């Protein structure tokens, strides 16, 4: 089957709409505020070999890592109609343990034509630490580790598998409800893809996917060919690993030649004791994100659009960690720094198209309680966006690798023993410059009951850098009852205590 330009555009839009509908089902059916209100989930469609075909505009770190890892995941088993796989193992297709992925095959006339998948962040995945983002040194201490396992077999939920996962958490109703929502989202995706592909037949649908990927490669190569050939290097550091090591170096070399791109992280520090390590799939997600931002807005979100990008990182380094390394913060904090790293290198090639560093952190806050009144909560906080040649940075927004909403104050206070005392833009925290960086934000919580909390934050020691003579953004701050806290820490709060988080501002662009 041959598709003209209009038919191909319609074909691509219809597949992307499947991802959007999956996301709508997941959001409306979920129980937890983290999924229902913050939208900490992602949905995508893949071809029979596990190559990305389409995705919704959800979370870059979820989607890029799925695009990197799905091929190996789906090749490892024989699929039957009605099956559904569950996995959260970061070294077998996941990112970090709270992100649980469900994968379902799509058959048409008994022929495998692809897969649908969704990934959702569970605030409780069985860690002893509320919020399941503990500061530990081993993967198994971060919560329940789920190797690729059939959750649904030939259409029937395997109760022993689901009950085993749910029983490891601390609120069966919430966890069970969120898993039911994920299952429903995939079933919706399967049904919609079958409806889309039915009139085309299996052969016609697969031919359309090939045409889509070839088109994606052509339009992506056209964009990347406009980057000047050369080798561009940049280095940056992580503040710390939470277990005593500070100023951990990262290094990248970006080699561009006639539209082909090689990204090499040689020189990056070896994996560390703390939980800021990440599997290569997470580093790849950050790389894909940066280059996707340089492509035309019409570029389809498919595997063909990234064929020309080769990614290398030494095995055992911070960005290509080996198990059993802890990785909870690698997915959120280290991925954010990889974006800064690659942008810093590309600023040497196309300075007019690259912004200064944004806040460079997701400002992770995990908290809750154990015992009879157990509860778990997790959120990330926005900050300042880096300025560019054509405009200043936005203030108090999620930047780069996260794309979640904030949790509304009303939802937070209704669901948990918390009161939000302050929520405001952190004025003056953006870097100075001809184009000023965006400001961070301030959020202050009062605890109404004893609470255990974990903070995993960055850019508390090293400020987000400016470009072209622009100033750095202000570093972030964490305080409990006015007392400074480390960037990464776990502690207990009592009723009446107040936690204040001030997030970093973005870097400025150009001399003022």
PLY file of the C-alpha trace (Angstrom):
ply
format ascii 1.0
element vertex 512
property float x
property float y
property float z
element edge 511
property int vertex1
property int vertex2
end_header
0.00 0.00 0.00
1.31 3.42 -0.95
0.27 6.49 1.07
0.34 10.01 -0.34
1.25 12.94 1.91
-2.31 13.59 3.07
-3.01 9.92 3.79
0.25 9.61 5.71
-0.56 12.67 7.81
-3.99 11.28 8.65
-2.49 7.87 9.44
0.04 9.42 11.84
-2.59 11.57 13.53
-4.93 8.64 14.07
-2.21 6.55 15.73
-1.26 9.48 17.97
-4.94 9.87 18.88
-4.91 6.29 20.16
-2.19 7.31 22.65
-4.21 10.35 23.70
-7.30 8.24 24.34
-5.28 5.72 26.35
-4.04 8.59 28.50
-7.55 9.91 29.01
-8.77 6.51 30.20
-5.80 6.11 32.53
-6.30 9.53 34.07
-10.05 9.21 34.58
-9.86 5.73 36.06
-6.83 6.18 38.34
-7.21 6.42 42.11
-3.99 8.18 43.18
-3.46 11.96 42.97
-0.06 11.27 41.43
-1.65 9.77 38.32
-5.09 11.38 38.36
-4.05 14.97 39.16
-0.32 15.27 38.43
-0.60 13.20 35.23
2.56 11.24 36.00
2.03 8.71 33.21
2.76 8.14 29.51
1.24 6.13 26.64
2.73 4.97 23.35
2.27 2.64 20.36
4.98 0.35 18.95
5.42 -1.85 15.88
5.82 -5.67 16.03
9.57 -5.30 16.65
9.06 -2.88 19.55
10.03 0.25 17.62
8.21 3.45 18.52
5.37 4.48 16.18
3.53 7.16 18.12
3.25 8.74 21.56
1.12 11.26 23.35
2.59 14.52 24.63
3.24 13.01 28.04
6.56 12.66 29.94
9.83 12.72 27.95
11.81 10.54 30.35
9.11 7.85 30.22
8.66 7.90 26.48
12.29 8.14 25.42
13.33 5.30 27.68
10.48 3.12 26.40
11.56 3.85 22.83
15.08 2.70 23.72
14.18 -0.45 25.64
11.01 -1.89 24.10
12.66 -3.85 21.28
14.55 -6.08 23.68
11.56 -6.43 25.95
9.10 -7.64 23.32
11.57 -9.94 21.56
12.05 -12.00 24.71
8.70 -13.85 24.61
6.01 -15.41 22.44
2.90 -13.24 22.54
-0.74 -14.28 22.46
-3.82 -12.17 21.97
-5.09 -10.84 25.29
-1.69 -10.99 27.02
-0.32 -8.08 29.04
3.16 -7.78 30.53
4.11 -5.84 33.67
7.65 -4.64 34.42
9.46 -2.02 36.47
13.02 -3.42 36.49
15.22 -0.50 35.34
17.70 -2.92 33.79
15.05 -4.79 31.81
13.11 -2.01 30.17
12.07 0.19 33.11
13.37 3.50 34.47
13.06 3.36 38.27
10.87 1.15 40.44
7.91 3.53 40.94
7.41 3.68 37.16
5.43 0.54 36.33
4.96 -0.34 32.66
2.21 -2.47 31.12
2.69 -3.77 27.57
-0.03 -5.42 25.45
0.26 -6.96 21.97
-2.12 -6.00 19.17
-3.27 -8.70 16.75
-5.21 -8.36 13.52
-6.53 -11.53 11.90
-4.19 -13.50 14.20
-1.13 -11.56 12.99
0.91 -9.48 15.46
0.85 -5.90 14.21
2.29 -4.07 17.21
2.05 -3.18 20.88
0.53 -0.56 23.13
2.17 0.43 26.41
1.60 2.76 29.30
3.91 3.70 32.14
2.62 5.24 35.39
4.41 6.41 38.51
3.14 4.70 41.69
3.85 6.74 44.82
3.97 3.47 46.75
5.84 0.55 45.19
6.56 -1.21 48.44
9.56 0.65 49.82
9.77 1.06 53.59
10.24 4.76 52.95
6.90 6.53 52.21
6.75 7.74 48.65
9.10 4.94 47.51
12.04 7.24 46.69
14.51 6.19 49.42
18.13 7.32 49.58
19.81 3.90 49.49
22.64 2.17 47.65
20.98 -0.99 46.30
18.13 -1.40 43.85
16.35 -4.01 45.99
16.04 -1.50 48.84
14.07 0.91 46.63
10.89 -1.19 46.62
9.30 -4.13 44.82
11.31 -5.24 41.79
9.09 -6.60 39.01
10.87 -8.55 36.29
8.95 -8.83 32.99
5.92 -10.91 34.04
2.57 -11.76 32.46
-0.08 -9.82 34.37
-2.90 -10.71 31.98
-2.90 -14.00 30.11
-5.23 -14.54 27.15
-7.51 -11.82 28.50
-7.66 -13.00 32.12
-5.93 -11.11 34.92
-3.53 -13.39 36.78
-4.75 -12.71 40.28
-1.70 -14.23 41.96
0.57 -11.76 40.12
-1.60 -8.71 40.76
-2.24 -9.67 44.39
1.49 -10.18 44.91
2.21 -6.65 43.72
-0.66 -5.03 45.58
0.13 -6.83 48.84
3.67 -5.42 48.80
2.27 -1.87 48.99
0.54 -0.11 51.86
-2.86 0.86 50.42
-4.40 -1.99 48.45
-7.37 0.06 47.28
-5.25 2.80 45.71
-2.66 0.47 44.18
-5.28 -1.95 42.88
-7.29 0.91 41.42
-4.27 2.33 39.60
-3.41 -1.06 38.11
-7.00 -1.50 36.96
-6.71 1.89 35.26
-3.49 0.87 33.50
-5.03 -2.39 32.30
-8.08 -0.50 31.01
-5.90 2.02 29.17
-4.07 -0.75 27.31
-7.30 -2.55 26.45
-8.62 0.70 25.02
-5.44 1.10 22.97
-5.68 -2.44 21.60
-9.32 -1.96 20.58
-8.68 1.40 18.90
-5.66 0.16 16.96
-7.62 -2.83 15.71
-10.36 -0.47 14.55
-7.79 1.73 12.81
-5.92 -1.14 11.16
-8.95 -3.25 10.26
-9.85 -1.57 6.95
-6.18 -1.58 5.90
-5.51 -5.21 6.77
-2.37 -6.31 8.58
-0.19 -5.84 5.51
-1.53 -2.37 4.77
-1.18 -1.23 8.36
2.42 -2.45 8.62
3.24 -0.81 5.29
1.84 2.43 6.69
4.13 2.12 9.74
7.15 1.63 7.48
6.19 4.68 5.43
5.73 6.70 8.63
9.17 5.76 9.95
10.83 6.49 6.62
9.14 9.89 6.55
10.26 10.52 10.13
13.84 9.76 9.17
13.73 12.09 6.16
12.33 15.07 8.04
14.64 14.50 11.04
17.72 14.19 8.86
16.76 17.39 7.09
16.67 19.23 10.42
19.89 17.75 11.82
21.75 18.33 8.55
21.44 22.06 9.28
23.64 21.65 12.34
27.27 22.49 11.54
29.60 19.50 11.38
32.06 19.23 14.23
32.81 17.74 17.61
31.40 19.63 20.58
32.25 18.89 24.21
30.75 19.96 27.51
31.02 19.01 31.17
28.84 19.55 34.22
28.45 18.05 37.69
25.82 16.52 39.92
25.67 18.21 43.34
25.93 14.95 45.29
24.70 11.35 45.51
23.02 11.66 48.92
25.52 9.33 50.57
28.54 11.58 50.96
30.02 12.07 47.50
29.87 15.56 46.00
30.58 17.25 42.66
30.22 14.15 40.49
31.42 14.88 36.93
29.54 14.22 33.72
31.07 14.71 30.29
29.77 14.50 26.74
31.15 14.69 23.23
28.64 15.35 20.44
29.98 14.54 16.98
27.87 15.82 14.07
28.60 14.86 10.49
26.19 15.35 7.59
23.12 14.86 9.76
24.43 11.85 11.64
24.97 12.37 15.36
27.13 10.43 17.80
26.73 11.24 21.50
29.47 9.79 23.70
29.53 10.14 27.49
33.11 8.89 27.95
34.73 10.69 30.87
31.59 10.58 33.02
32.10 9.36 36.58
31.67 5.71 37.47
28.40 4.69 39.11
28.12 5.81 42.71
26.81 4.50 46.02
23.79 6.81 46.03
20.68 6.52 43.90
21.53 8.99 41.11
22.74 6.22 38.78
20.65 5.47 35.72
20.38 2.79 33.06
21.42 3.82 29.57
17.77 3.95 28.50
17.22 6.97 30.77
20.27 8.81 29.42
19.05 8.01 25.91
15.66 9.53 26.71
17.33 12.82 27.59
19.39 12.78 24.39
16.34 12.05 22.24
14.46 14.86 23.93
17.13 17.45 23.15
17.38 16.54 19.48
13.61 16.30 19.12
13.47 19.93 20.27
15.71 20.85 17.32
13.49 19.11 14.78
10.49 20.51 12.94
7.28 20.43 14.96
5.76 18.15 12.29
8.35 15.45 12.93
6.46 12.28 13.92
7.31 10.68 17.27
8.50 7.42 15.76
11.68 5.35 15.74
12.65 6.55 12.27
13.05 10.09 13.60
15.95 8.94 15.79
17.74 6.45 13.51
20.62 8.85 12.91
21.46 9.28 16.61
24.02 6.90 18.12
24.47 6.95 21.92
27.45 5.53 23.80
28.31 5.46 27.50
30.99 3.33 29.21
29.44 0.33 31.00
29.45 0.89 34.73
29.44 4.68 34.52
26.80 6.91 36.09
24.79 6.94 32.84
25.10 3.24 32.05
24.98 1.71 35.50
25.12 -1.99 36.24
22.77 -3.73 38.68
22.29 -3.72 41.59
22.93 0.04 41.51
20.23 2.23 43.07
18.54 4.35 40.40
15.50 6.10 41.93
16.97 9.58 41.43
18.73 8.80 38.15
15.41 8.85 36.34
14.50 12.30 37.64
17.66 14.21 38.60
20.43 12.73 36.46
18.24 12.77 33.35
17.72 16.49 33.93
21.46 17.05 34.07
22.01 15.07 30.86
19.73 17.56 29.12
21.90 20.42 30.43
25.00 18.54 29.32
23.89 17.96 25.73
22.45 21.48 25.42
25.76 22.89 26.65
27.61 21.05 23.91
25.16 22.08 21.19
25.33 25.72 22.30
28.79 25.75 20.72
27.30 24.66 17.39
24.08 26.70 17.22
24.19 29.28 20.04
21.18 31.15 18.70
18.97 28.05 19.06
20.02 26.75 22.49
18.71 28.12 25.80
20.64 28.58 29.03
20.30 25.91 31.70
16.87 25.52 33.22
16.41 24.62 36.88
18.06 21.23 36.29
16.07 19.34 38.93
12.58 17.98 39.53
12.72 18.89 43.25
11.38 15.51 44.31
9.39 15.35 47.53
8.22 11.94 48.79
6.39 11.65 52.09
3.84 9.77 54.12
3.44 7.49 57.10
3.45 3.82 57.97
1.30 1.88 60.40
-2.46 1.91 60.75
-2.88 5.32 59.10
-0.44 4.65 56.23
-0.28 7.08 53.33
2.13 7.83 50.49
2.56 10.94 48.43
5.06 12.09 45.81
5.40 15.23 43.75
7.85 17.23 41.70
8.04 21.02 41.71
8.53 23.45 38.88
11.24 26.08 38.67
12.87 28.53 36.31
13.35 27.89 32.60
16.55 29.02 30.91
16.40 32.04 28.61
17.34 31.95 24.93
18.34 34.36 22.18
14.72 35.11 21.33
13.03 35.28 24.72
13.32 35.12 28.48
12.71 31.95 30.44
9.30 31.02 31.84
8.83 31.09 35.60
7.60 28.38 37.99
7.16 25.64 35.35
8.16 22.02 34.96
11.14 21.91 32.61
12.57 19.41 30.14
12.31 15.80 31.30
9.15 16.10 33.35
5.83 17.21 31.96
3.53 16.70 34.92
1.11 19.15 36.45
1.41 20.49 39.96
-0.87 18.92 42.55
-3.64 21.43 43.30
-3.50 22.66 46.88
-7.14 21.63 47.37
-6.40 18.03 46.35
-3.31 17.83 48.51
-5.03 19.16 51.63
-8.14 17.02 51.12
-6.24 13.77 50.66
-3.38 14.03 53.17
-2.62 15.50 56.63
-0.92 18.55 55.09
-1.53 22.25 54.77
0.13 24.38 52.09
1.13 27.64 53.79
2.79 29.31 50.81
2.85 28.75 47.06
4.39 31.58 45.07
6.87 32.60 42.39
10.38 33.02 43.82
10.95 36.53 42.53
14.47 37.48 41.44
15.80 33.91 41.24
16.24 33.86 37.45
19.64 34.69 36.01
20.27 38.24 34.83
20.83 38.99 31.16
19.55 40.63 28.03
17.00 37.84 28.22
16.50 36.97 31.91
16.05 33.44 33.14
12.73 32.33 34.57
12.12 32.46 38.31
11.72 29.40 40.50
8.92 28.92 42.98
8.39 28.63 46.74
6.16 26.01 48.31
5.78 25.64 52.07
4.05 22.68 53.71
2.82 22.39 57.28
2.57 18.84 58.59
-0.62 18.11 60.53
0.55 14.69 61.74
3.89 12.92 62.16
5.35 12.43 58.68
8.40 10.77 57.17
9.77 12.57 54.16
12.51 12.26 51.57
13.94 15.12 49.54
15.88 14.40 46.34
16.91 17.68 44.74
19.72 19.17 42.66
21.17 22.58 41.82
21.58 23.37 45.50
25.39 23.65 45.23
25.85 24.51 41.55
23.67 27.16 39.95
22.01 26.75 36.52
24.42 28.32 34.06
23.74 31.22 31.72
24.80 31.59 28.08
26.37 34.32 25.95
27.25 36.38 29.01
23.98 35.78 30.84
24.03 35.21 34.59
23.40 31.96 36.44
20.07 31.31 38.09
19.91 31.18 41.88
20.45 27.81 43.51
17.56 26.08 45.23
17.05 25.81 49.00
15.37 23.32 51.31
14.48 24.32 54.89
12.68 22.69 57.81
11.46 25.23 60.37
13.98 27.66 58.91
16.90 25.25 59.27
18.80 24.46 56.02
18.51 20.88 54.77
20.81 18.96 52.44
19.87 18.53 48.80
19.12 14.87 49.43
17.91 13.80 52.82
15.41 11.63 54.67
13.95 12.76 57.98
10.88 12.75 60.21
8.66 15.73 60.86
6.21 16.26 63.70
2.83 17.97 63.66
3.34 21.71 63.26
6.69 21.47 61.47
7.04 23.42 58.23
9.01 22.47 55.14
9.94 25.24 52.70
11.30 24.44 49.24
12.68 27.21 47.05
13.41 25.92 43.56
16.23 27.16 41.30
15.87 29.87 38.71
16.89 29.45 35.08
20.04 30.88 33.54
19.99 34.19 31.67
21.02 34.77 28.04
23.23 37.61 26.84
24.98 40.33 28.77
22.55 42.72 30.44
0 1
1 2
2 3
3 4
4 5
5 6
6 7
7 8
8 9
9 10
10 11
11 12
12 13
13 14
14 15
15 16
16 17
17 18
18 19
19 20
20 21
21 22
22 23
23 24
24 25
25 26
26 27
27 28
28 29
29 30
30 31
31 32
32 33
33 34
34 35
35 36
36 37
37 38
38 39
39 40
40 41
41 42
42 43
43 44
44 45
45 46
46 47
47 48
48 49
49 50
50 51
51 52
52 53
53 54
54 55
55 56
56 57
57 58
58 59
59 60
60 61
61 62
62 63
63 64
64 65
65 66
66 67
67 68
68 69
69 70
70 71
71 72
72 73
73 74
74 75
75 76
76 77
77 78
78 79
79 80
80 81
81 82
82 83
83 84
84 85
85 86
86 87
87 88
88 89
89 90
90 91
91 92
92 93
93 94
94 95
95 96
96 97
97 98
98 99
99 100
100 101
101 102
102 103
103 104
104 105
105 106
106 107
107 108
108 109
109 110
110 111
111 112
112 113
113 114
114 115
115 116
116 117
117 118
118 119
119 120
120 121
121 122
122 123
123 124
124 125
125 126
126 127
127 128
128 129
129 130
130 131
131 132
132 133
133 134
134 135
135 136
136 137
137 138
138 139
139 140
140 141
141 142
142 143
143 144
144 145
145 146
146 147
147 148
148 149
149 150
150 151
151 152
152 153
153 154
154 155
155 156
156 157
157 158
158 159
159 160
160 161
161 162
162 163
163 164
164 165
165 166
166 167
167 168
168 169
169 170
170 171
171 172
172 173
173 174
174 175
175 176
176 177
177 178
178 179
179 180
180 181
181 182
182 183
183 184
184 185
185 186
186 187
187 188
188 189
189 190
190 191
191 192
192 193
193 194
194 195
195 196
196 197
197 198
198 199
199 200
200 201
201 202
202 203
203 204
204 205
205 206
206 207
207 208
208 209
209 210
210 211
211 212
212 213
213 214
214 215
215 216
216 217
217 218
218 219
219 220
220 221
221 222
222 223
223 224
224 225
225 226
226 227
227 228
228 229
229 230
230 231
231 232
232 233
233 234
234 235
235 236
236 237
237 238
238 239
239 240
240 241
241 242
242 243
243 244
244 245
245 246
246 247
247 248
248 249
249 250
250 251
251 252
252 253
253 254
254 255
255 256
256 257
257 258
258 259
259 260
260 261
261 262
262 263
263 264
264 265
265 266
266 267
267 268
268 269
269 270
270 271
271 272
272 273
273 274
274 275
275 276
276 277
277 278
278 279
279 280
280 281
281 282
282 283
283 284
284 285
285 286
286 287
287 288
288 289
289 290
290 291
291 292
292 293
293 294
294 295
295 296
296 297
297 298
298 299
299 300
300 301
301 302
302 303
303 304
304 305
305 306
306 307
307 308
308 309
309 310
310 311
311 312
312 313
313 314
314 315
315 316
316 317
317 318
318 319
319 320
320 321
321 322
322 323
323 324
324 325
325 326
326 327
327 328
328 329
329 330
330 331
331 332
332 333
333 334
334 335
335 336
336 337
337 338
338 339
339 340
340 341
341 342
342 343
343 344
344 345
345 346
346 347
347 348
348 349
349 350
350 351
351 352
352 353
353 354
354 355
355 356
356 357
357 358
358 359
359 360
360 361
361 362
362 363
363 364
364 365
365 366
366 367
367 368
368 369
369 370
370 371
371 372
372 373
373 374
374 375
375 376
376 377
377 378
378 379
379 380
380 381
381 382
382 383
383 384
384 385
385 386
386 387
387 388
388 389
389 390
390 391
391 392
392 393
393 394
394 395
395 396
396 397
397 398
398 399
399 400
400 401
401 402
402 403
403 404
404 405
405 406
406 407
407 408
408 409
409 410
410 411
411 412
412 413
413 414
414 415
415 416
416 417
417 418
418 419
419 420
420 421
421 422
422 423
423 424
424 425
425 426
426 427
427 428
428 429
429 430
430 431
431 432
432 433
433 434
434 435
435 436
436 437
437 438
438 439
439 440
440 441
441 442
442 443
443 444
444 445
445 446
446 447
447 448
448 449
449 450
450 451
451 452
452 453
453 454
454 455
455 456
456 457
457 458
458 459
459 460
460 461
461 462
462 463
463 464
464 465
465 466
466 467
467 468
468 469
469 470
470 471
471 472
472 473
473 474
474 475
475 476
476 477
477 478
478 479
479 480
480 481
481 482
482 483
483 484
484 485
485 486
486 487
487 488
488 489
489 490
490 491
491 492
492 493
493 494
494 495
495 496
496 497
497 498
498 499
499 500
500 501
501 502
502 503
503 504
504 505
505 506
506 507
507 508
508 509
509 510
510 511
